[in-house]
Amino acid sequence: MNKKPALVIMAAGMGSRYGGLKQLDPFDDYGNFIIDYSCFDAIRAGFDHIVFIIKGAIYDDFVSTIGARVSKYAKVDYVLQELDKIPEGFTIPEGRVKPWGTSHAILCAADVVDGPFAVIGADDYFGPNGFKIIYDFLVNNDSETEYGMIGYNIMNTIPDYGFVARGECAVDEKGYLTDIVERKKLRKAGDAAEYTLDDENFIPLPASTTVSMNFFGFKPSLFDEIRKHFPKFLEENIPVNPLKCEDLLPDAVRRCIESGKYSVKVMTTPDRWYGVTNREDKPTVVEALRKFTEEGLYPEGLWK
């Protein structure tokens, strides 16, 4: 039996397309954020250690709001993802304000996580079932080289109108991930989906397609893999894209698979995923959370 897993939540994003910090934006009448619902679902599933990866600039606001609520029910750690957390020999490019990406975020948490851990983003609603599934996987799987991923049915992640980006998953007959390919311009098409690479021709995706929403279960071995690769990432990408290059978690997962040393078990959830890339997405999520509360999935006021 493994030690109890931690939940690592990436909350250091800048929210440039949203027009503000999504992490600290209330989504119900009680001042709860989307991240509150994820923490509630995680604690209900068994997680008792939550690690928030944030920027120093929002530390005080974060601790006094979501941190104060969650710390009554679980151990809480705060990790700062800052630009200067880079290997010796590298310097921050002039004008750079964007974080170094989700892989770098995970690496920043290495000092406070010493066992299996799940990873989610702070801006998304994942539903309760994924937390139960990934918790059970992490508790009962002792292999340091087998990771897990919560997969979503594509139709449970795309809106009725407009384009989105999703990670299309290739899964083998045994249920293991073989690749994640980002489809940057994907939309609903009747009862299925379609994407385009050139804004003219559309390629269909069946309604049964599994997509990744960056909901993973890892072992500490991932820290070593990211740590080894990060200097190479900086070396290759700072010269060509100094202000915006990012080392992304799906790329780290792909490298692990391609190395032949690691496997990623795909476990699907029936829940619908909700996200807020743009401010126009907020009313849909607010209404969904209100409906879930009315149906009894969450108590009125959540933590109250």
PyMOL commands that set and color helices and strands:
alter all, ss='L'
color gray80, all
select helices_A, chain A and resi 22-24+34-45+56-70+102-108+128-140+154-156+221-237+249-258+279-294
alter helices_A, ss='H'
color red, helices_A
select strands_A, chain A and resi 6-10+49-54+75-80+117-121+124-125+146-153+164-171+177-189+192-196+202-205+210-218+263-269+274-275
alter strands_A, ss='S'
color yellow, strands_A
deselect
rebuild
show_as cartoon
